[in-house]
Structure formats: C-alpha cells, structure tokens
Amino acid sequence: MIAATDKTANDFRSKGRLQYVGGHYLRHAGTGEYFLKIGPDSPETLLAYEDFDDTKGLKIAKSPIKSWQPHIRDWKNGDPTWKDGKGKGLIGAMNYLAAKGCNSISFLPYNAGGDGDNVWPFVERDDKLHYDCSKLDQWGIAFDHATNVGLYLHVKLQENELDDNRRGDKLVEGHVPESLDGGKLGIERKLYCRELIARFSHQLAINWNIGEENTQSPEEQKDMVRYLQETDPYQHNIVFHTFPNAQDKVYSALLGNKSLLTGLSLQNSWSAAHQRTLKWLNESAKAGRPWVVVVR
C-alpha cells in the first residue's frame, strides 16, 4: 500500500527526490519545488568521527578525530544512535545545522593520503577491495537522519592529493599509492563508486562530486562521470570541482555533449563568485546542457 507522505517541514520525505530536470536548479519530484542549496562546505572530514567503527587518523596533530561533543546537547529523544548510544554528537550537529536554516552538508568518504588522512570506507586504509560493512551501516544511519532533517548530502568522492598520479601539478612515477587505479576507471574505482551508490543513492537529496580540486585527465573525468551516471539508478546530480585557475580549461572540455556532467562546485574568491557562477551558467546553457552551479 502506497499512500501520500505524512512528513512535514524540511524533511525531504515531504517533498520527494531532488532531480536534475535539464535546468539550472534541482527540483523535488513530489512537490515540484526548486531547491536552493545553502550550508557549510567544511569540515570535509565530517566522517572522521570517533563513534564510527575503526576510525583513526594518521595526521592527528593537523586533523584530529572528532567527537562532536559540543553538539551532544542538540541530540533529541527519538533521534538515532548505534551501539548503545553512540552517535549523539554527529546527529546533534546535524540537528543544529538544520535548526540554523542550513540545508546541506559536505564531506569526503575517502581521504587517505590527503589533508585529513582519516576517512575511508575499507576494512583497512590501504585495502581498497574490502569494505567495512559496520562502519558503512553507521554512516547510513547518519545519512538517513540528514535526509529526515533536510540536509542535502554533498559527497566529494576524492580529493586532489589522491585522485591520480600527480602531486600538485607534477606527475610522479607510477601513481600515488592512495589513488584508485591511479586515476583511471579500473576495478578499485568502479567498486568504490558502485559500493557508495548501492548503499546511499536511495537518499532523496545527494550529489556525487567526482573530486575536490580534481586533477584527473579529461578522459578519466569523463569516464568517471559516465560510470556514475550509468550505475546510479536514481540519476542524481553529478558535479565537478577544480582549482580556480584551471576552470576555463577543465570545465570547457566537459560542456554540452562532451560529458554527462550536470553541475559544478566552484571555488573562487568571494569577489569573483558571482561573475564565475554566471559564466558557467551561461556557457552550459549555450552548450545545450544547463549545469546546476554552486559555490562549493
């Protein structure tokens, strides 16, 4: 039996799945309401949380594991927990953001070798073919709660330090050990994308960002976008992020029918934010595939 939703307010279950509808804004499938994304872009290490199973860091001085202790008071009776009361800090933090009017959160599910070096979905940091089911189940509890309180999930699939065989602008011999298939669409990258899609694509408000400050080759970028689009049954928004001074070269190669990309995540100085956002809105529209463009 399928009935009308009984959910209200900001709960995404009251509005329906956010969909790319060929324009510059995502639209709720249920209400037809368009979505304006607003929320924190940090910390990217949101999931580096002590209450998630086997979460540890290699750069503790620079990026410690979080307790989210100040937000335990924002947890409410009836909110989810796991393992006899774990999770109240992060769940409370989501409640806090929603109460302040935010409707999104942003995070990396994999940052081995990156700035944080404290988040990965595997049973071990360097074991890219075996996934930690209990940890992923706990992530899922948190993501479900985010959906229920109206927080869009901006998933940054990788960061610059581990996306290919480069360190900054320089090629390195072989490839960065933490990168998935050295940036190519091989078994590690396919499994990673497929695992996250299988577990979390049912969420009503989520996008796949193929990489923060991404430096993969254009062919690798297009392959990854295509694989996400072909694998995700719900066809969620796929966005892309690169360095400010690389945007003209990188984004131009993905316009229109050159890729299946549906959006951008921009990084610019605030003085340039409006001009750069408008540029890619206009350029993507002229190319025949209007992009959903956000500032981070």
C-alpha positions in Angstrom: 0.0 0.0 0.0 1.4 3.4 -1.0 -0.1 6.5 0.5 0.7 10.2 0.5 3.6 11.2 2.7 2.9 12.1 6.3 6.1 14.0 6.7 6.2 17.8 7.0 8.5 20.8 7.2 12.1 20.4 6.0 12.0 16.6 5.9 12.9 15.7 2.3 10.4 12.8 2.6 7.7 15.5 2.5 9.0 16.8 -0.9 10.4 13.9 -2.8 13.6 13.2 -4.5 15.7 16.0 -5.8 16.2 15.6 -9.6 18.2 17.2 -12.4 15.5 18.4 -14.8 17.6 19.9 -17.5 17.8 23.4 -15.9 20.0 25.3 -13.5 18.1 24.2 -10.4 17.3 20.8 -8.9 13.6 20.1 -8.4 11.7 18.0 -5.8 9.9 15.2 -7.6 6.9 15.3 -5.2 6.1 18.9 -4.8 7.8 20.4 -7.9 9.6 22.9 -5.6 13.0 24.1 -6.7 16.0 23.7 -4.4 18.5 26.4 -3.3 21.5 24.8 -1.6 23.0 26.6 1.5 25.2 25.1 4.1 28.8 24.6 5.3 31.4 23.3 3.0 33.6 22.2 5.9 34.8 20.2 7.7 35.5 17.9 4.8 36.5 15.4 7.5 32.9 15.2 8.8 33.1 11.4 8.9 36.3 11.3 10.9 34.2 10.6 14.0 35.2 8.6 16.9 31.9 6.8 17.2 32.2 5.2 13.8 33.8 1.8 13.9 37.6 1.6 13.4 38.0 5.3 12.5 41.5 6.6 13.1 43.9 9.1 11.7 47.5 9.4 10.6 47.7 13.2 11.0 46.3 13.7 14.4 48.1 17.0 15.1 46.8 18.5 12.0 43.4 16.8 11.7 42.2 15.1 14.9 39.4 12.6 15.1 36.2 14.4 16.0 33.9 13.8 19.0 31.3 16.4 18.1 30.9 16.7 21.8 29.5 20.2 21.9 26.5 19.0 19.9 25.6 16.1 22.1 23.2 18.6 23.7 21.5 19.1 20.3 20.6 15.4 20.1 16.9 14.8 20.8 14.9 11.9 22.3 13.9 9.6 19.4 16.9 10.5 17.3 19.0 7.6 16.1 22.1 6.1 17.8 24.1 3.0 17.3 26.0 0.6 19.6 24.3 1.5 22.9 24.1 5.3 22.5 26.9 6.2 20.1 26.4 8.9 17.5 24.7 11.6 19.6 27.4 14.2 18.8 27.2 14.0 15.0 23.4 13.5 15.0 23.1 16.6 17.2 25.4 18.5 14.9 23.0 17.8 12.0 20.1 19.0 14.2 22.0 22.2 14.9 22.7 23.0 11.3 19.1 22.3 10.3 17.8 24.5 13.2 20.0 27.4 11.9 18.4 27.2 8.4 21.1 25.2 6.6 20.0 22.5 4.1 23.3 20.8 3.2 26.5 19.2 4.5 29.7 18.3 2.6 32.2 15.6 3.2 34.7 13.1 1.9 34.1 9.4 2.3 37.8 8.7 1.3 40.8 10.9 2.1 43.7 8.5 2.6 46.9 10.4 1.7 45.0 13.7 1.8 44.9 16.6 4.2 43.0 14.7 6.8 44.1 11.1 6.1 41.4 9.8 8.5 38.4 8.7 6.5 38.0 5.6 4.3 35.2 3.0 3.8 37.5 0.0 3.7 38.4 -2.5 6.4 41.9 -1.1 6.3 43.3 2.1 5.0 45.1 0.5 2.0 42.8 -2.4 1.3 40.7 -1.0 -1.5 38.8 -4.2 -2.3 37.2 -5.0 1.1 34.7 -2.7 2.6 33.9 -2.1 6.3 30.2 -3.1 6.5 29.6 -2.0 10.1 31.2 1.4 9.5 29.1 1.9 6.3 26.0 0.9 8.1 26.7 3.6 10.7 27.3 6.2 8.0 24.0 5.2 6.6 22.2 5.9 9.9 23.7 9.4 9.9 22.8 10.0 6.3 19.2 8.8 6.9 19.0 11.4 9.7 20.4 14.1 7.4 17.6 13.4 4.9 15.0 13.4 7.6 16.1 16.9 8.9 16.5 18.3 5.4 20.3 18.2 4.9 21.5 17.6 1.3 24.5 15.2 1.1 27.3 16.7 -1.0 29.6 13.7 -1.4 33.1 14.6 -2.5 34.4 11.2 -3.8 38.1 12.1 -3.7 40.4 14.9 -3.1 43.3 16.3 -5.0 46.1 14.5 -3.2 44.8 11.1 -4.1 42.9 11.4 -7.4 45.6 10.3 -9.9 49.3 10.2 -10.5 50.1 13.8 -9.7 51.3 15.7 -6.7 50.1 19.2 -7.2 51.0 20.0 -10.8 53.7 17.4 -11.1 53.5 13.9 -12.4 55.0 11.2 -10.2 56.4 7.9 -11.2 53.8 5.1 -11.2 50.9 6.6 -9.3 50.0 8.0 -5.8 49.5 4.8 -3.8 46.3 6.0 -2.2 44.7 6.9 -5.6 42.1 4.5 -7.0 43.6 2.8 -10.1 46.0 5.8 -10.5 43.0 8.0 -11.5 41.7 5.6 -14.2 38.3 3.8 -14.2 39.6 0.4 -13.0 38.3 -2.2 -10.6 39.1 -0.1 -7.5 37.3 3.0 -8.7 34.4 1.1 -10.1 33.9 -0.9 -6.8 34.2 2.3 -4.8 31.6 4.2 -6.8 29.3 1.2 -7.0 29.5 0.5 -3.3 28.6 4.1 -2.4 25.8 4.1 -5.0 24.4 0.8 -3.8 24.3 1.9 -0.1 23.4 5.5 -0.3 21.8 6.5 -3.6 18.3 5.9 -2.2 18.8 9.2 -0.2 16.5 11.8 -1.6 19.0 14.7 -1.7 22.5 13.8 -2.7 25.1 14.6 -5.3 28.2 12.9 -6.5 31.2 15.3 -6.7 33.9 13.5 -8.8 36.6 15.2 -6.8 37.7 18.2 -4.9 40.4 20.2 -6.8 40.4 17.4 -9.3 43.4 16.8 -11.5 42.4 13.7 -13.4 42.8 13.8 -17.2 39.7 14.9 -19.2 39.3 11.2 -20.4 39.4 10.0 -16.8 36.9 12.6 -15.7 34.5 11.8 -18.4 34.8 8.0 -17.7 34.1 8.6 -14.1 31.1 10.8 -14.8 29.7 8.3 -17.3 30.2 5.4 -14.8 28.3 7.2 -12.1 25.5 8.1 -14.4 25.2 4.6 -15.8 25.4 2.9 -12.3 23.2 5.2 -10.2 19.5 4.1 -10.8 18.2 7.5 -9.5 20.4 9.7 -11.8 21.5 12.0 -9.0 23.2 15.3 -9.9 26.9 14.8 -10.8 29.2 17.8 -10.1 32.8 18.7 -10.6 35.3 20.8 -8.7 38.7 22.0 -9.8 41.2 24.8 -9.0 40.1 28.4 -9.7 42.9 29.0 -12.2 42.1 25.7 -14.1 38.3 26.3 -14.5 38.3 27.7 -18.1 40.5 24.8 -19.4 38.9 22.0 -17.5 35.2 22.9 -17.5 35.2 23.9 -21.2 36.2 20.3 -22.1 33.1 19.0 -20.3 30.4 21.3 -21.7 27.3 20.1 -23.6 27.5 16.6 -25.1 31.2 16.4 -24.3 30.3 14.7 -21.0 27.3 13.7 -18.9 28.1 16.2 -16.2 25.1 18.0 -14.7 26.7 20.5 -12.3 29.7 22.4 -10.9 31.0 23.0 -7.5 33.0 26.3 -7.8 35.9 27.5 -5.7 36.6 31.3 -6.2 37.3 34.4 -4.2 34.1 36.0 -3.0 34.8 39.0 -5.2 34.7 36.7 -8.2 32.0 34.3 -7.1 29.1 36.0 -8.9 30.9 36.5 -12.2 32.3 33.0 -12.3 29.0 31.4 -11.4 27.2 33.4 -14.1 29.8 32.5 -16.6 29.3 28.7 -16.2 25.5 29.1 -16.1 25.6 30.9 -19.4 28.3 28.7 -21.0 26.5 25.5 -20.1 23.1 26.8 -21.3 24.7 27.8 -24.6 26.2 24.3 -25.0 22.8 22.7 -24.6 23.1 21.0 -21.1 22.5 23.7 -18.4 24.5 23.0 -15.3 23.5 23.3 -11.7 26.2 25.6 -10.4 27.0 26.2 -6.7 29.9 27.8 -4.8 31.4 24.8 -3.1 
